[in-house]
């Protein structure tokens, strides 16, 4: 039926955990699988808790602290009769939050300290199935903060996994490291310019360093609008390959 919206939920770290701060990403699509912009509110069975909207291509994020024995759902503007329930929260587990920039990766772990089997003991980072760091974590703390220097890493997917003292994984997060080393500096030299019909134009691209490879050049009309909300270019295609094929 027309107007059907599907909402998927992705608790950061993999699990929605009671009584600790959680970040939950969401993605909204229509019946054809295409992204849709949504506005709505988060509810429990008692009241409205917060309002939200998608940021880009139907995707967004909310942050809240689930309570024990409560269920949570979205109500969307234009769809008042449909409740989109979040996954059930658990009393045992960790909530893993990660923020990246071009210098470092910052992580924050929220956990209950009631059960030792669900307490974080160390975190491991992997890229292309190789361990690039292991960091021991301070035991017995409800909130653990840390950072990892990423400025010398190649761009690509980094997989973060938090383990307990017995080596059992408690939570996991994938991040994309984007250090832009795949963007070599270059200078465009305009040797000959003519705006006449079939006029001759001659340009040179000067690289700052010796680079071996195949290169492509795109010449476009600056007045041509290429739908900025679904922009696609050489860099976005390269990043797609890096994310999906592990290139670096």
N, C-alpha and C positions, 0 to 999 in steps of 0.2 A: 504494500500500500504506500501511496505517496506520503512523504513527510515522516517516514520512519527514521529514527536516529538511534544509532548504537553507540554506547559509551563504554570504553574499556578503562580499567584502573590498574595502575602500576605503583604499588608502594615502594618507596626508595629503600634499597637493601633487600627487597623481595618479600617482606612480611610486614603486615600491619600489627603493631604491638601496643597492648593496653598500657595506659598510665605513663607513657613517654611521648615526647614530641615526635610526630611522624610527618614526612612529606610524601604526598601521593600525587603522582602525575596522572593525567587522564587524556584520552584521545577520543574525539567524537567524529563519526562518519555517517553518511547517509546510506540508503539502501543499495547504492551503487558502489559503496566502498570509498567514496570521495570525502575529503574532510569538510566539516561544516563548523561555522562559528556558533558557539553556544553561550548563553548567559543563564545563570541559575543560582541556587542556594543549597547549602548542605544542611540536612536535618537529622535529628534523632527522633525517637518516638514522642518526644516531649515538646521540642521547640526548634526554631530555625537557629543555626549556629553561625553561619557566615555566608557571604555572597562571593561569587567568582565569575570569571569569564575566560574563554580560551584566548591564548596569546597569539598563536600562529598555526594556521592549517588545522584547526580543531583541537590543538594541543594546549594544555595548561597544567597548573599545579595548585594544590591547596596544602595548607599546613594546619594540623590540629592534634589534640591529644585524646585518643579514644578512652572511654571509660569501660570498666568491666560490665559485662552483661547488657551492653547497648549495641543496637544496630544503627547504621548510618546510610543515608541515601541522598541522591541528588534529585531535585525537582528543577526542570528547565522551563524557561519562558517559552510559551507557545505549546507546551506539552504538560499541562497541569495534572493529568491523570496517570502519568507514568513515573514510577519510582525506580531510580537506577541505584541499586544497592552496592555499596562498597564491599569488598571481601571481609569475611569475619576476622576480627582481631584475635590475637593469642596473648596469653599471659606470660609466655616464655619466648624470649627471642631478643634481638637487638634491632634498633633502627639506625641505619647507616646513611649519613648525609655527606655529599661530596660537592665541592666547588673547585673549578679549575680556572687558571689564567695562564698567561705565557711564561710565568716564572715558577709557579708551584701548584701543587694539588693539596687542597685542605680537606681534611675529613673530620667528621664529628660522629661519635657513637653514643647513642642513648640506650641504656639498658637497665633492667631490673637486677638488683643484687640479691634477690631472694634465693635463687637456685644457682649454685656454682657451675652446673653443667651448661648454663646459658650465659656465662660471663666471658667477655672477649679477653683473649690472652695475647694474641699477636695478629698482625695484618700482613698480607703478602700481595705484591703487585706483579702482574705478568704482562708481557707483551710478546705476541707471536710465540706463545708457549714457553717463553723463557722468563725466569724469575729475575726481576730487575731490582727489587728491594724486599726486605723483610724487616718489620719494626715491632719490637716487643711493646706491649701496652701495660699501663699501670693497673693492677688488679684492684677490685673492690670499689671502683668509682662508678657512679651513675652516668656521668658524662665524661667522655674521653675525647680530647682534641689532639690533632697532630697535623703535620704537613710533610710533603715530599717535594724536593727540588726536581722540576721537570724540564728546565730550560735546555738541557743537553740531550733530551730524548728526541728520537725521530717521531714525526707525526704518525698517529695511528691509535688503535684501540688499546687501552690499558684496562685490565681486569683486576679489580680489588676484591679480595676475599678475607673475611674476618673469621678466625678460628678460636675455639676454646682451648684449654690447656691439654686436652686429649687429642687435638688435631681434627676435631669435628667442625666443619664450616657452619657458621651461624648466620652469615649474611654476605651478599655479593653485589657489586656495582660495576657497570661498564662505563668508561668515560672516553671521550675522544680528545687526545692531545693534539693541539694544532699550533705547532711552532713555526709554521710557514716557511720551513727550509726549502720547500718545493717551489717557492716564488723567487727565482734569481733576479737580482737587480739588472735592469737594462735601460738603454737610452734610445729613444726614437729620433733619428736625424732626418729632417725633411730636405732632401736634396733638390727636388724639382716639384713644384706645385702648379697645377693648372686647373681652373674651374670651367674651362671651355668644354663643349661637347666632344667626347672622345679625346680630351686633352691628355697629355702625358704627365704622369705623376711617378716620382721615384723616391722611395724611402729606404732607409737603412736602419737595422736594429743592431745596436752595439751591446754585447754582453760584457759585464765587468770582469768575467773570469772565463777560462776555457771550459766549455761545456760540450759534451758529445751527446747527440740525440736527434730526434726528429721534431720539427717545430711546425706549428700551424699559426696562421694569422687570420683574424676575423676583422672585416671592414664593414661597418654598419652605418646606417643613416641615424644621426643623433635625434632626429624627430620621431623615430620609430619607437613606439611604446611596446615593451616586451613583457607586460603583465608583471609588475614588481612583486606581487604577492606569490608568484610561482617562478621566480627568476631562476634561470639555468644557464650556466656558462662553463668555461673550461675548468675553473677552480672547483666549482660544485661537482662536476663530473669526476675530477681527480679525487676529491675528498670521498665521494661515493665509493670509488675503487679502493681507497685506503681503508675505509671502514669495513667493506664487505669482503675484500680479498687479502687484507693484511699487508698491502704494499707499504713501503716506507722509503 
